[in-house]
Amino acid sequence: MRTFTAADFQKNVDACVGVDEAIVFDESNLDVEFGELGLDSLAVYEVFTRLEDDLGFPIPDEDIDELKTLGSVLTYVAGRLAEVRRAG
């Protein structure tokens, strides 16, 4: 069973913005909006494009627009992974 963690999200952020940008996503900032942490809207879409490739399923733009915190992403991905497992 695959899980998706804050570390998985961080890996995708680092790949998009670089590790030198020092944007840290972990359990301490689950409810802080991406913009407050320094991730602009263009970077968010780039991260989600990588996530789609990594996870193997599409994430609709309207869902991306609603996913504004790490906590919301973790909940969303867990739900989608459960759907994929049930369908598979």
C-alpha positions in Angstrom: 0.0 0.0 0.0 1.4 3.3 -1.1 1.3 6.3 1.2 2.1 10.0 0.5 3.9 12.0 3.1 5.1 15.5 3.7 8.6 14.2 2.7 7.2 13.1 -0.7 5.7 16.6 -1.2 9.0 18.2 -0.2 10.9 16.1 -2.7 8.6 17.4 -5.5 9.0 21.0 -4.3 12.7 20.7 -4.1 12.8 19.3 -7.7 10.8 22.3 -8.9 12.2 25.2 -6.9 15.6 23.8 -5.8 16.8 22.9 -2.4 18.5 26.2 -2.0 15.2 28.0 -1.8 14.7 26.7 1.8 10.9 26.2 1.5 10.3 23.5 4.1 7.1 21.4 4.2 6.5 19.3 7.2 4.1 18.5 10.0 4.8 21.9 11.7 3.2 23.8 8.8 0.3 21.6 7.6 -2.2 24.4 7.7 0.0 27.3 6.4 -0.9 28.4 2.8 1.7 27.8 0.1 2.1 31.5 -0.6 2.9 32.2 3.0 5.7 29.7 2.8 7.1 31.2 -0.4 5.6 29.0 -3.0 4.0 31.1 -5.8 1.1 30.0 -8.0 3.4 29.1 -10.9 5.5 26.9 -8.7 2.4 25.3 -7.2 1.3 24.2 -10.7 4.8 22.9 -11.5 4.8 20.9 -8.3 1.4 19.4 -9.1 2.5 18.5 -12.6 5.4 16.5 -11.0 3.0 15.0 -8.5 0.8 13.7 -11.3 3.7 12.0 -12.9 4.9 10.6 -9.5 1.5 9.4 -8.4 0.3 8.1 -11.8 -3.1 9.9 -11.8 -4.2 13.3 -13.0 -5.1 16.2 -10.6 -7.7 18.5 -12.2 -6.9 22.2 -12.2 -10.0 22.9 -10.2 -8.7 20.6 -7.5 -5.3 22.2 -7.6 -6.9 25.6 -7.1 -8.5 24.3 -3.8 -5.4 22.7 -2.5 -3.6 25.5 -0.7 -1.9 23.8 2.2 0.2 20.7 2.8 -2.5 19.3 5.0 -5.1 19.6 2.3 -2.7 18.0 -0.2 -2.0 15.0 2.1 -5.7 14.5 2.7 -6.5 14.8 -1.0 -3.8 12.4 -2.2 -4.6 9.8 0.5 -8.2 9.9 -0.8 -7.2 9.6 -4.4 -4.8 6.7 -3.7 -7.6 4.9 -1.9 -9.8 5.4 -5.0 -7.1 4.0 -7.2 -6.6 1.0 -5.0 -10.4 0.3 -5.0 -10.6 0.7 -8.7 -7.5 -1.4 -9.4 
